Every structure is written in structure tokens, then in C-alpha cells.
Amino acid sequence: EIYTLSLHDALPIWSADRMSERYPQLRVNIANLCSNLQHVVDLAEPYGIKITAVIKGFNSLVPCCPSLMKTGCLNLGASRIEHLKAIKEFDVSIPTELVRIPMLSEAADVVRYADTSLVSECATIRRLSECAAAAGKVHKVIIMKDIGDLREGFIDEDELKHACALAESLPGIFLYGIGANFGCYGSICPTEKNLSALAESAFAVEKIIGRTLDIVSGGETSSLPVMLRGEMPEKINNLRTGISLITEARYAWDEDFPDRKVPFILRAEIVELKNKPTMPIGEQTAASMNEVRNYVDLGIRKRAIVALGHQDLGNIQTNLIPVDPKIRIWGASSDHTMLDLEDCDKAYKIGDTVDFYVNYPGCLFSSMSPTVKKVFTE
């Protein structure tokens, strides 16, 4: 079954009607996406760790969400309230987590659409309490500890304990646990040492509140190698993983899991096909996006233009890999991408499509773009 997705007022709307073949397309294989998540869930299970599936990397595309929950993950994490709202309007029973620390201005919506949020300010805890109490709800919070990466979280241990005691005391708030972030700003790797510091903080908080925390969240995909080496403290029982669903993360995890599948393919249409020089002709200046480029003169080559550009994908040359290994990406502007087809076995023609693998940023940008059509297959 094939679903299509369009965007209206920045909110996803989907239908089961077959879309006419319009490009560019982000083709989403839901079964492959779930297979990747299932591998992570299964790897973590023997260690007593539950996985929060962070779906912001593909902009929380709603048709994927029910199937993802069937893998046994704990909940779905997203960084935008608009995404959580769409999930809850589709199926209110799907447990959601806001993984970007909340703005005070969105607290009412956080309580409404997120079952859990990651919090790092006492003022935010108080505002969430007010909104939750007014709505007759109980909102779960995970208080973040800054372990050294210098993004969100309390770096002072006494302030962390104070925030946890505050959350424990306020109406409408349930202190669900504590957590930490690694690598997203300060490039700090999770290790047995700094994860043990998080575990010690959890024990200290439990002593103050007189009960066991439900969640001690020990980071993201980069924490999986620590777990698999047997170095994860037993107190850690949750990881928030996102990139591992989409693609391998060599910067964080050399080994990866076996049988990784490709869940996202970007398809673009050829709009020009000509033999052209590889060296531009005339006096040069900066190119599109003020980019200074170096060119190599390889003579006349068979060159295609596909209707796809930086506006759709960010940096085309770093975010796309042609599925056909004999295609070379020459470069791109905001709306056009130039390809070298000279060495290809296939005789491409105008109107043909070219498929690309996307990395994490490429998936993030293309899934967000309202001009990239989304096609879902089970």
C-alpha cells in the first residue's frame, strides 16, 4: 500500500490516494525503518535498556509511527511540538517525548501533546506544573544533567538535586527520571566514567525523593558501543536513538548492527541531458550560496541536470550518494543538481529518474521540505 504526504500550514496531512508521479520524491520504506529500529531494541533488551525512538531525523513522518511502536520501543521522541501534535491527532495512545528542552511559551502545548519532556530549568518545571494542573493532567519530566558536552542540563550537582526535588513536589508533574546528552555540541563521547557519574546522580536523587526513578537516560546512538562492551552502568535503563534508524553512524559506532536496511531513497527527475565541458567558460566568481568552487578540466562529458537543489537537501554533495555507483555529482545550485553520466551503463534520457541514498542531514532536510513529495511503502 502506498501513501502520500503533503504539507499544509507546516502540518503533515496524508491520504491513501495514489499520487501521480511527481518529483523529487522521498521514498520511505516503513518496513526497513522498523527493521533498523528492531535491531536496536533487540540489542538493548539483554542489558535492561528501553529505546526511545527519536524520529526528528525524518521530521516525525506520521505514517511511520504506528509501525515503529510495534518494535517494542518505549516511546517516540521528537523535537518539535508540531510533530507531536500530528502524532497525537493521528493516535492519542502513542507515547511521545519532547527531546528538545521546552520553551516557556509552548508549555501548554507540551503538556497537551508530549507525555514526557526533557527539562533543564526550574522555571520551565514550574510553568509545566501550572499548565498540567490547569489541564488536569500529569506530565512526566526527565531532568537533564550536563555531563560535559555543554548543551542542555544542570552542570552543578546541587542545582540538579534541587530541580529534581522541585519537580517531585509540584502538582501536575511526575519526576520520571534524569538524563544526559553526549556529542551533539561539545563532541564528548559517552564512557563508562561519565555514564557512571550520571548513575551516581540518579542514586543521589533517589535518596532525596525516597523512591526509585523510572528512567535514567544515558544518551543517544553513541552510547550503544559502551553498552555492547559491557561498560554501561546497570542504573542506565534508557537510550534515545535516532540516527541509527536512518543510517550508520561511523563517527559514533564503527561496528553497526548486521542486516541494516535502507529506509529512505530520494528520487529526482532528469530535466536536461547534454554533452558539456567540465570547465566553466569565462571569468569566475563565487557560485550559488556564495560557494567558492574548484573545477577540474576533464573535457566534454555527458551531463544531466536533475530538478533538485540545495533548497531541498542542504549541501547536495555531502548529503546525497547516487545509487548508481557510476554517477558523479558535479555540483548543485539552489534548484538544480549537475550529474556526470559519462561512465554509466544505463542510457539515461530526459524524464528518467535518478535514485540517491541520503545521509542524516539529507533525510532531515528532504523530509522537511514541502516541495519534496513523500511516498510511503510498507
PyMOL commands that set and color helices and strands:
alter all, ss='L'
color gray80, all
select helices_A, chain A and resi 30-47+56-58+62-69+81-90+104-113+122-135+157-169+192-209+221-228+243-246+288-290+310-313+316-319+360-368
alter helices_A, ss='H'
color red, helices_A
select strands_A, chain A and resi 2-8+11-15+25-29+50-54+75-78+96-98+116-119+139-145+173-180+215-217+238-241+264-277+300-306+320-322+328-332+337-340+353-358+373-377
alter strands_A, ss='S'
color yellow, strands_A
deselect
rebuild
show_as cartoon
